[in-house]
Amino acid sequence: MDIESWFQLVAICFLGAISPGPSLALVVNNTIVRGRAFGVATGLGHGTGIGLWALLTAAGIAKIIVGKSGIMLVLQSLGACLIGYIGFRTIMVGDVTLVKQKNAQSTGSETLIRGAGEGFLISLFNPKIALFFLAIFSHIVRSDSSRTEIVLMGTTAALIDALWYVSVALMLTGSDIGRILEDRAKIISIASGLFLILIALYLLGVTIQRLP
């Protein structure tokens, strides 16, 4: 792969990562509600899921998934339900006292694994990511692309995504912005939860319309 193609890949992956959506809402909420470590773990988990999608797409497996509408519908339904669950949980933990308790407990290994799992699953159960990478790699991947190039493509996408969301978590907890948001944690939790639930309902509605 030439340098120009790599620059294109990096630029498009970065623009995709910074686009607002449920992933950003999840990382922001987990950081404010449960602390820096939980937010960083969520960002790393999300980056891992992005890297997996990139690898599958570059290897051609994602084309098979996209070609089977039944699999797409299952993934879309699971993704919408996951977003709805996270939104409901976000609202339930919106109490300020509970927020402080969660922050105090956010360094346990099991808790951090849970944060990473949430980030991983919200990216894994999003078939739109497969379509996103199909659009990218259709212009970059060649028939003679080596396994090393394919692995580097997936790794590049994962690193860009993880670095962006980890930076968001660190920024929120390392500046006056983080302290301001922490003082309004309850309002932010309710707003973020409702936003996620609305997205989940919209995605479910779209999925139902596509049923045969």
N, C-alpha and C positions, 0 to 999 in steps of 0.2 A: 504494500500500500504506500502511495506517495505522500509527501508532507502535506500537500493541499487537501487530500482526502482526510487526513488526521485532523487538520484544523477545522474542517467542516464538521467532523464527528464531534469534536470537543465543543464547538460553538453551539451546535444544535442540542446536544445533551445538556449543556448549561442552561440554555433558554427553556428547555423542557423542565428542568429541575426547579427553576425559580418561578415557574408559572403557578399562580395561586390555585388552590383546590383542596380537597379533603386531606391530602397528605400533609400540606403545610398547616392546616388547622389542627391536625392530630399532633404534630411535633410541637407547635406553639402551646397547645393546651397541656400536653404532658409535661412540658418544661415548666410552665407556670404553676400547675397544680402539684406536680410530684418532684420537681427539682431538676437541677442541671444534669445530674447523672442519668436520670430517667429519660430526659429529653435527648441527650447524646446517644443513649442506647437505642432509642426509637429511630433516630437518624441513621445510625449504623445498620440497624435491621432493615430499614427502608432501602438503603443503598444496596444491601445484599440482594433484596428482591429484584431491584432494578437490574443489577448485574446478571441475575439468573435469566430474566426476560431477554436481555441483550444477547446472552450466550445462545439461548434457544432460538432466537430469531436469526442470528448470524449463521447458525448451523442449519437452518431451514426447517426446524421442528415446528416453530410457531406458524409457518404457512399451513401445516397440516391441521393445527388447532383451529386457525381462522377458517379453514375450508369446511369444517364440520360445524354446522349451525347449532347442533345439539350441545356440543361441548361448550361453545361460546355462550349459550343461554345459561348453562349450569354455572359457568364461571361468573357471568354477570350477576346472576341471582345471589350466589355466595358472596360476591363482593359487596352488593347492595346491603345484604343482611349484616355483614361485618361492619360496614360503615354505620348502619342504624344502631347496632349494639354499642359501638364505641360512643356514638352520640348520646344514647340513653345513659350510659355509665358516666359520661362527662357531666351531664346535668346532675346526677345523683351525688357526685362528689364535689359539688360546687360550694359547699359550706366552708367558710374561711377557716374555722377551727380544724375541720377535717383536712383542709389543704395543708396546714402547718404540720399536722400529724403525718401526712403522707410524705412531706418533704423530709421529715426527720427519719423516715424509714426507707428512703429511696435509694440507699446505698447497698442494700442486701442483694446477694447474687440472684436469688429467685425473682426479686422485684425487677432487677435490671434485665434478666432474661425475658420477663413478661413484656417489658418495654420494647426490647428488640423484636420479640415475636409480633407485637402489634404493628410495628413498622414494616416488618417483613410481609405479614399477611395482607396489609392494606395495599401493598404494591403487587403482591403475587396475584390477588384476586381482582385484578384490573386489566381485562383484556385489551383496553384501549392502549395500554403500554405496548402490547404486541404490535398493534397497528402502527403506533408511533415509530417503533424500531424497524418495522417492515418498510415504512416510507423512507427511513434513513438508509438502511442497509441495501435497499434495492439499487441505490446509486453508488454504493461503496464496495459491497461484497462482490467478488468476482468468482467465476467458476474454479479458478486456480488458487483461491485464497487458502493459505495454509492454516493448520490448526493453531499455530502460534498467533497468527493474525486474528483469528476468531476469538481466542482467549483474551488477547489484548483489547479487542473491541469491547468485550463484556466487562473486563476489568476497568477500562477507561470510563465507561458509563456508570459503573458502580461507585468508583472513586469520586467522580464529579457530583453525583447525587448525594452521597454520604457526606462529603465535605461541605456542601451547601447547607444541609439540614443540621449538621453538627455546628456549623458557624452560626446558624439561627439560634440554636439552643444556648450557645456560649454568649452571644450578643444579648439575649434576653435576660440572662442571669449575671452579666458582668458589667452592667451599665445602669444609668438612671431609668432607662426605658424598662428594664426588668423590674425595678423596685416600684415604678408607677403601675405596671401591669399587675404585680403581686398584690398591691393594695386593692385592686379591682378584680381579684381572682374569681369571686363568685359570679360577677356579671359576665366576665369573659367565659367562664365555664358554661354558663347557661346559653350565652350567645353561640359559642362554638358547638355545643351539643345540638342546639336547634338547627344550626347550619348543616351539620352532618346528617341529622335525621331528614331534613328536607332534601338533601342530595340523595340519600338512600331511597326515599319515596319516589323521587324523580327517576332514578335509575331502575327501580322496580317497575314503574309505569312503562318506561321505554321497553324493558325486557318483556313485559306482558304483551305489549302491542306486537312484538316480533314473534310471538308464539304462533305456530302453524294452525 
